[in-house]
Amino acid sequence: MTENNANPESIIRDYPRLGPDDRFAFRCCQSLECFTSCCRDVSIVLTPYDIIRMKRALEIDSSSFLDKYTISPFTRDQKIPAVLLKMDPQTKSCPFVSSEKGCRIYANRPWACRMYPLGMAEPDNPTPEDRRFYFLLKEDNCLGHREGRSITVAEWIADQGIEEYEAYGAPFKELMLHPFWNGGETLQPEQIDMYHMACYDLDRFRRFVFETSFLRLFDIDEARIEAMRTDDLELSDFAMQWLKFSLFKEKSMKINRSVMESKLGTDAETGQRNDG
């Protein structure tokens, strides 16, 4: 592997930029000698929507999926918690891929797998002249660039179903680009756990919402509450809203004033009794 190891700064500075109408040729098929080699010894960062699709395909809950198929490395210098797909410790291969049949969850494969061989980059503060662009990943072991029909970037994105992933991933992207991460603050351990649960462990987050006093503390539309009971996408969107409130102190949630006033009154009364 070569170009895939480049850092973001060198990509933005040095890589040829592709727009939606630019063309490239590529084909991946079982007859190629390199079939599934790109699915080995790679770092695939998973998004919340990736996990929703994958755990549904496997018919397991989010906690089981995370325990079995992911790792969550975290270093002192890392500001944003991330979830990576766990490669097989022996073969270094994706757990969902076999050399004979390919990906067994292909219809629900992650965003990063859908994009390949395209990469995408965007400056932190894009301008009209310097905005999101695409680039082509040409790895030494990939033979797919020698075959295939010419296709535009826009056609590839539509053909691979990437638009749906980007649409449902927009709230998470907004969370990732929040100014908080560029400040001097860092998340405390309990905040990291909340972030991880709300973003990735959605079935656990559902229990947090519905099996605690959470819903009593906030003014939430009843129709949305009912949707969140069974709709992972609705719950995930709500989770992004909750994290803005709980981590970044934004006014993205409406507090139930009557409940809070009642709680404060009870606490004050208890305090007076204890003082007496």
Beta strands, then each sheet from edge to edge (+ up, - down):
strand 1: 23-25
strand 2: 70-71
strand 3: 84-85
strand 4: 97-98
strand 5: 102-103
strand 6: 118-121
strand 7: 133-136
strand 8: 150-152
sheet 1: 1+ 8-
sheet 2: 2+ 3-
sheet 3: 4+ 5-
sheet 4: 6+ 7-
end
